[in-house]
Amino acid sequence: MEESKVDVLIIGAGPAGLMCANALAHAKIPVRLIDKRPGNILAGQADGIHARTLEILQSYGLARRLIDESAEIHRAAFYIPSPKGGIERLRRMPAITAPSTARYPFTCTLNQGAIEAIFHDDMRTQGLEIDRPTIPVSIELSDDATELQDPCAHPVKVVVQHLDRDHSEVIRAKFVLGSDGAHSWVRKAMDIKMEGDMSDFIWGVVDIIPDTDYPDIRNLAVVHSPEGSALLIPREGDLMRLYVQLADADVLDRETGRLDRARASPDKILGMAKRIMRPYRIDPIGDIRWWTVYVVGQRVAKQYSVHDRVFIAGDACHTHSPKAGQGMNASMADTHNLAWKLAYVLRGWADISLLKTYELERRKFAVDLINFDRRWADLFSSGKSGMKGSDETLHDMFRRNGQFTSGIGVRYDISPIVNNTYQAFAANLIVGERMLPHVFICASDARPVNIHDMLPADMRFRVLVFVGDIKDEAIAAQVYRLGEQLAAPDSFLKRYARGGSNNVFDVLCISHASKYDVDWIDFPEILRTHWSKVLLDDEDMHGRSGGGGFATYGIDLRAGAIVVVRPDGHVGLVAPCDRVDVVDAYFGAFLVPAAS
């Protein structure tokens, strides 16, 4: 039987697997990606991309294409039963209810196949293709403790079968990721248990091009009527997705009590939708593009890894209703979190214990998500959202949880890579949350630049050094002392450097100074490794953007701050400018010193 070795074997080429494979391929980590499907998804499946996921995709250079191909949802509408019969609009509100810090204050919708195609094309630039149709047959994990702690070892043996050529292969991997969906083979093979249960709610979904007189056809809409509940989501082109709650009698087997898909049909789902939407008319133009039925399950895996060698991600470790649009977003965020940690361990740059933070950070998020989804699904299905004046209406919950549902409020707990001891020095850059976007001015050419565009997902830590006005002699003296400390042989920039510190760290300097008075060469060399690395907290030449960054971040104009942004865009540390030792200790907790 053919044998091969690889650093990372990814089983399942959905959004979670593609995010991880693409990130590792760009980092030049040997990776293989297998999937049981013979080809691409052509219609249906997940479709919503929220604000934080757009920021993540932008860090990989992929957001622009997605936005161009998708529908943008800026507004939500809520409908309730009308005293006259049928439904009436209760109110409209922003689709993203916490937009103040969102770079993209809207949701995009695009079919999952088109989203996956964006990753396929980007992976191909690195020579990575999906190996399919291929399925795993068996998996063995070594129980040798020494081998498990050696990042250079290949302790996982996976036998796979290539279905298109009736050929089997043994793959020996350093790490395996199971991103193979809600019925994950990897999860079951590794005996990882799921916690939670299935709900009593049954929903049908149809994708159509509608012919309708309904006024909110291009807005997200939550509808409660005397006939039942529906969720309407505009999609790319003229498409629309309809979620409709179904009665048990419509789709359950009377003897087993289980969902019987044969009892459902797209016409039955659409018929229910038509009754819910009265007095408005809604009919499909042409064929129904895609449909399905499902029972809402709210479960989370008891663990996310086995010995930090076999991991699960996405639907393999958390399932929930699709009505808050969290599934694909949560899945990609899982492996965005994991990929850089795998890369650092595989490169020998970080201790293998770094991988424990994957479960620590992402499982807590999943538990919070399940708890939110349970309340959301219960309220959605109960009809209570139609109760005017109630604090428990769906639109109130929608508004209150905007930070969570958009993803921009996700906060990771204290750990070796999240240290908030000196949070007060950048009070509004919450350690553990993602770096806030803001427009600064490039000191060299006065070009406005969003700080997010200076934080690409290229596996490097960003060290953001915020200082006052360099033209102030006292501040200049402080800045040059800081520069000497950062350039010292025992500084973290030198101790953990690999082929030059720029491979691990990218230092940016942001000064509260005027674009008319300051040159980029006014700063110490260690803070200006390139003309683009010095930014000013000032307005652009026409006063249209920029300025107010120190105030937005809660940083004192004279004291400044050092902010460490992790490779996944989350703030890992805030430190005073005169405490380089704090930054040294932060990296010393998980990075491995380079050989002298």
N, C-alpha and C positions, 0 to 999 in steps of 0.2 A: 504494500500500500504506500502511495506517495506520502512523503512527510515534508513539512516546511516549518519555518519559524517566523514569528513576527512579534513586534513589541506589543501591539494592541490589536485584538480581534474584536470587531463590533458585529453583533448579531442583531439584525433588524435595521433596515434603511428607511425608517420613517423620519420625522423631523428631529427627534432626539439623536438618533444614530448619525444622521447627516450633519448636524451641528458639530458633534464631536469629531467625526471623521474629517470634516473639512478643516476644522481648527488644527488638528494634529497633522494633517497633510501639509498645511502651510507652514507648520513648525518643523517640517522635515522629520517627523517621527514616523517610523515604519508602521503602517496601519493597513488592515484589511477589513472590508465591509461586505458582509454577505446578507442576502435577503431571499426569502422563499418565493416572493412574487416574481413571475416571469418578466414583468414589464412595469411601466410607470402607471400611477393612478391617473385616470383620465377625467374623473368627475367626482364630486361629492367629498366626503370626509370632512376634516376640520377646515375652517376657513377664516377665523378671526385673528388678527395680529394687533396686539395692544401697544400702548405708548412705549413702555420699557423695552418690549421686544424689538420695536423699530429702532430704538437706540442701540441695542445689542447688534442688530443686523447692520446698522450704520458703522459700527466699530469694525466690522469685517468688510465694509465696502459694498454691502448688498442691499441696503435699504432703498436706494434710488430706484432700482429696477422694480422692486416689489411695489413701491408707491405708484410708479407709473402704470403698472399693470392692474392694480387693484381698484376697488371702490373705497372712497374715504367716507367715514361716518363721523359727522360733527355734531349731530343732533339726535336726541331721543324723544319719543312721544309716548304718553301713557293714556290708555283708553279704559273706560269703565262702563258698566251698564247704564243706559240712558232711561230716564223715567218714561220716555216716549217709546221705548222698545229699542232693541238693537244696542249699539254702542255710541259713546260720545267721547271726545277728547277731553281729558282732565287737565293736562298741561304738557308743555315741551320744556326740555332742559338740555344742557350740554351732554353729549355722549361720553365725554371724559369729564368727570365732575371735580377733578382735582388738577386742573391744567397749569397751575401757576409755575410748576417746575418741570413740566413735561416739554421736551424739545418738540415732540410731535403730538399736539393736543387733540388727537383723533384716533380712531380705530380704522384699520384697513381690513378689507375682506377680499379674499382671493382663494380659489379652490386649492386644496392641499397639493394636488399634482403640479400646479404651476409654481407653488412655493418650493416644492422639492426640486423642480427643474432648475431653479436659481442656484441651489446648492450643487446639483449635478454639474452644471456648467463651470462653476467655480472650482470644484474638485478636479475637473479635467485639466485645468491649467497646471495642476500639480501631478498629473499623471495617474490620478486615482479614479477607478471605475468600480461600480458595484458588481460583485460576483454573484450572479443569479441565473436561474433559480437554484439556490443552494440552501440546504437545511442542516442544522446540527443533529447528530445522532446520539452522541454521548459526550459527557464532560467529566474530567477527573481533575481534582485539585490536590496537589501534594500536601501531606501532613508534616513534612519536614520543616521544623521551625526555622532552621538556619536558611533553608532555601526560600521560605516565605519572606524573610527579612532582607533578602539579597535582591535589589532591584534589577540586577543583571541576569537573574535566573529566569527560567521559563517553567514555572510550576503548574501551569494549566495546560492540560491536554484535551483538545476538542476534535472529535471525529465528525467530519461533515460529508454530506452526500451531494454531489452535483447532479441535479435531476435531469438536466438536458443531455447528459452523456453517460448516465448510470455509472458514475465513477466516485469512489470514496477517497478521502484525503485526511491525514492526521496533521492538525495544526497545533504546534506548541507555542504558547503565548506567554508573555510576561504578565499581561493583564487582559481580561475579557470584560466587555460591556454588553449586557443584555438590554437592548432597546427594542424589544420584539413584542411590544403591545400588551394589552390588558390580559391576554391569555398566555403570557410570557413562558416560553419553553425554558429559558434560563432560570427564571424564578422558581419554577416547579422542580427543575433538575437539581437546583441547589437547596431545595426544601426551605425556601423563604416563605413564611406565612403572611397572609394579608389579614389586616384587622379592619373591622367595620362590617357593613351589611348592605343588602340591596333594599331600595325603597319600594314603596307601593305604586310609584308613579310611572306610567307608561306613556311614551311620547312617540309621535310619528313625525318624520321630516320629509319635505319635498323641496326640490329646487325647480323653479319654473321661471319663464319669462311671462310676467303678468299683463293681462288686459284688465284694467281696473279704473274705478273712479275714486279710489281711496287716496286721500291727499298726502299721507305720510309714507308713500311708497318708497322713497329714497332716504328715509330716516329709520334708525333702530326703533322698533315699536313693541311695547308690552301691552297686550290686549286681554282684558277680562270682560266676558259677556255672560249673559244668562246661559249660554250654550257651552261655555268652557273657556279655556285659556289658550293663548297663542303668543308666539314671539316671532316677529318679522324682521329679517335682516337683509338689507340691500347688498347686492354682490356685484362683481365686476360686470361691465357691460350693462345690460338691462336685466340681468338675473336677480331673483329674489329667493331667499330661503324662508320657508315657513316651518316653525315648530308648533305642533298641535298636540294637546293632551288628549289621550284616547281613553275610552271607558274599558274596564276589564273585560266586559262581555264581548268587545270587538276583537280582541287579540289573544285572550288567554284560552288555553286548552281546558275544557271543563273538568276533565279527569285528573290531569297532573297539576293544574294551576300554573303551569309554565307558559312563558311567551311562545306563541305559535305564529311564526312569521307568515305561514301559509294562510292564516286567517286575516292578515292585513293586506292592503293594496294601496297604491298611490291614489287611486280614485277615492277610496274610503277616507284617506287622510285629507285629500283636497275637499271632499264633501263636508267634512267636519269644519275645515277652515272657512268654507263659504258660509256656514251657519253662524260661526263665531263672528265673522266680519260684517254681518248685516247691520245697517242698511246698505253698506257698500257692496259693490259687485267685484268679484275677482275670479278671473278665468285664465287658464294657461294658453299662451300662444304657442302652437305646435306641441311637441311631445314634452312630457315631464322629464327633466334632464337627469334626475337622480332621486332616490328615496330610500328610507330605511325606517325601522322601528327599534326602540330600545327601552330597557328598564333602567332607571337611574340607580347606579351603584356608587356608594361613597366609602371607599376603602383605601387604606394605605399600608404599604409593606412594613412588617415589624422591623426589618433591617434593610439597608441599602447595599450592603456588601458582605462578602464572606472573606475574612482574613485580608481585607483590602486588596484582594487580587481579582475577584469576580464581582462586578458591580451591576446594578440594574438602574434604569432611568426611565423617565417618561411614564406612559401608561402602565409599564411593567411594575411600577411601584406606587402609583396613585391613580385612582379612577374617581370620576365625579361627573355631575351633569354637564352638558356642553352649553347650557343656556347663559352662563356668565362668560363664556368664551375663554376659559382658562387652560384647556387641555394642551393644545399645541404650544401655547406660550410657556406654561410650566415645564413642559417636556424639553424645549430648547434651552430654557434657563438652567435646567438640571445639568445638561452636558456642557453648557458654556461655563458653568462653575467647575465641572470636573476636568475639562480638557487641559487647562493650564497647569493644574496640579499634577496630572499624569506626566505632562511634558517636563516639569521641573524634576520630578522623581526619576524619570527615565534618563534625563540628561546628567543625573548625579548632582544636580544643583540644590536639591532639597532632600531632607530626611523623609523616609517613606511614611513617617507618622503624619505628614501633611495630608495624606489621603483620608485620614479620619475626619477631617473637617468637611468632606463632601456630605456624608450622612448627617453630621451635626447641623450643617446649614440648610440643606435641602429637605431633610425629613421634617424639621420643625415647620418650614414653610408649607409642606404638604399637609401636615396636621391642621395648621391654621386654615389652609384652603378648604379642606374637607369640612371643617366646622362652619366656615362661611357658606360653603355650597349647600350644606344641610339646611341652614336657615333660609337661604335664598330659594332653594327648590321647594321647601315646605311652604314658604310664603307665596311663591309663584303659583303653586298648584292649589293653594287653599282658597284663592279668590279674595283674600283680605286686602290685596292691593287696591281694590275698588272702594275701600272705606274712606271717604273724605273725612279729614280731621284726625285720623288715627296716626299715632307716632310710628306704628308698625306697618305703614304702607310700603309697598315695594319701591316706589320712587324715592321715599326717604332713605330706605336701606341702600338703594342704588347711589344716592348722593353721598351718604355718610361713608361708604366703603370705596369711594373712587380711588384713593391712594393705593388700596390693595388690589382692586380689580385691574387697574391700569399697569400694575407692577412697579410703579415708581416709588412706592413706599416700602418695598421689601427691605427688611433690616436683619442682618445676621448677628447672632449673639457673640458675646466675648469669647475669644479663643486665642491661640497663638498668632493668628493672622488678623485678629480684630482687637485693637487695644484703644480704649477710650479714656485713659487716665487723664489726658490733657485736652479733653473735648472742648473746654472753655476757650481755647485759643483759636478755634474756628467753630463757633457755637452753632452755626446753621449747616455746617457740613457734617451731618450725623455719621459718626463712625459706624460702619456696618451697612450703611445705605449706599446707593450708587452716587457717584460724583454728580453734583448739580451742574447742568449746562449753564453757560453764561458766555457772552461775547466780550472778548478783550481785543486789544489792538496790538498788532505786531510792531515792535519797536523799530524794526529796520525799515519798514515800508508803509506803516500806518494802515495796513490791511486789517479789516475786522476778521476775527477768527473765533469760532465757537470752541470753547475748551474741549468739548467732546471730540472735535476733529483732531485734537492733539493727543488723543488717547486711543489709538487704534488697537485692536485685539491682536497684538503681535507677540504676546507672551512676555512683555516687559513690564516691570514696575515703573510707575511714574512718580518721581519725587518733585512735587510742586513747592517751590520756595517763594513764599509771599513776603515781600519786603516793602518798606515805605519808599519815600521819594529819595532816589539815589543822589539828588542834588543837595540834599540836607547833609552837612558834613558829619553830624553825629550818626545818622543812619548809614551813610556810606562807610564809616569806620566799622559799624556793626556788620554790615554786609561783607566787607573784606575779611573780617575775622572769621565769619561763617565760611567764606570761601576757602580760607586756609585750613579750617577744620575738615571740610569735605574733601579737600585735596590731599590730606595727610595720609601716609602709608597705611595707618591702622583704621582709616575710615571704612565704613561699610561699602562705599563705592569702589574701594581697592580690595578689601578682604574677600568680597564675594564676586568680584569681577571674573568674567569668563571670556578670554580673548579680547579684553577691553571692556570697561564697565558698561559701554553702550549696549552690549548684548543682553544685559540683565536689567539695567536701569536707564531711564531716560529722564534727565534733569531739565525742568522748566523753571524759569524765573519770572514771576509776575510782580511788577513794581507799580505802586501807586504814584505815578509820575506823569508829567505832561508830554504829549507827543511832540510838542514844539521845542522842548528843552533837553530831551534825553536821547542819547545814542545807544544802540545795543552794545557797543564796545565799552561803555562806561562800567560794565559789570565784571566781576572776576571771571577768569577764563572758565572755571569749573561750572559756572552758571550760564555760559554762552557757548556751548559746544558747536552751535550752528546759528546762523543769523536768524533762523525762525524760532529759536528757543527762548527768546526774551519777549515778554508780553507786557503791555501797559494797561492799567485799569483806567482807561480814558475813553471818550467818545471817538467815533470815526471822524474823518475829515468833514463830513456833512451833518454830523450830529444825529444820525439816524439809528445808531446802535452803539453798544458799549458803554462803559462807565458804571459805577456803583457796584462793582464786583466784590470789593472788600466788605461793603455793608451787606450785600446779599449773603455772603458766606459767614458773616459775623466775625471778621478778622480785624483786630485793632490796626490802625493805619501806621503806628510807629513800632509796635511790638512784632507785627507780622506773624507768620506761622510756617511750619513745614507740614505738608500734607502728603501722605503716601497713598497712592491709588493702585490697587491691585490690578493684575492683568485682566480681570473680569470687569473692571470699571467700578468696583466698590471701594469705598474709603476704608483703608486698613488701619491708619494711624494719623493722629494729629499731634504735633509736638511743638514746643517753643523753639524759636530760631536759635537760642543759645544752648540748646540741649541736643546736640548731635548724638550724645551718648544714648539718649532714649531711642533714636532711630537705629543706632548700632544694635541695641538690645532687642529691638523688635525683629530685625532680620536675623539676629543670632538665634532666635527661638525656633527657626525652621529651616534656614538656609545652611548649606554646607560650605565652609570656607574653601576657596580655591587653593590648589597646591601652590606653595611659594616657589 
